[in-house]
Amino acid sequence: MASPRSELGLTIHGRFYTGTDSRSRPARLSLAEGRLQLDTGPAEHRRELTSREVTLSPRVGNTPRYLYLPDDGVFETTENDQVDILSRRIHQGLGARLVHRLENHLGLILAAALATTLITVLTFTHGIPALSSLVARALPDELASQMSQETLQQMDDFMLSPSGLPAERQRSLQAHFTPLLASEPEHSFQVMFRSGEGIGANAFALPDGTIIFTDDMVQLAKHPDELSAVLAHEMGHVVANHGLRGVVQSSLVGWMIVMMTGDLSAASDMVVVAPALLMNLSYSRGMEREADAYALELMLAEGLEPSHFSNLMLRLEASHQQRKEKGSADTDSNGWGERIGGALSSHPLTRERIEQFERASAQ
């Protein structure tokens, strides 16, 4: 057999499949003076080939290589180094040889792994949020309205019930909220009241501008302006389109996982799953800060004391802590209260967030 380094001749041993059946026979492929010859036995079985008639499979480790020949014939061999020499001689598989070299370079493998990890992390932490914001702004208002209606219907079916607040109390609060809601004439806000024993004192906004207060939240407030402060916060979520951004972001994360894992069964139509996503949405800390900043600016513009927000939030946090200590699983076995985005999302109301309202009040 010719030396792998020889430029004068090259011989590769293997087995030949005719393509007409599954049987194979010993064979030998030779390259000499630029001529390819396949020898499968007797002299009459020798055939001349051109480089264009031979297609080399890429190298994958030390697995067998296949040379695809005319008339569905296949030449199989384990002499990978010889095949690499052949590919260089007939100028085939340059890309495959480069990939093989990269696959066997430990430094490049580690660098590629680190780069892939970094790109993946940046995609999920920055790329998807930025893209979701652009997509959410491009979605039609009709889609936001449809998702909000379906979400509210599901919430009314499974976790909320008609408000027990006296009609006069509801009318009084609606009138109190009117000036604040009028500050954003481009948005159609609608305030609703519901009883939600499973979630306690809470408030949350839907993408179409529907803002819901639970009876417990109303009863927790000691001044109507405290509820106005919460309303301003929820208005901030609507104005910044956090609801749709959250749904789009969750959908994009799902599709990214599908693309990375190949599990197409995880893909669903966004309109179908949106109500469930909205019901389980917990705003990110960034979104909560945006809503806080909007609320503080609006309260100052409307002459509302910022301490109303911090006072109610401290009381709200204490209320939810008491529910946990009493074993809220008995009254909220499905964990709805921990999953709903709103005044008290799954991200705690940190001292940092509350202190900004206290500082603004002290100025």
Disulfide bonds with the S-S distance in Angstrom:
none
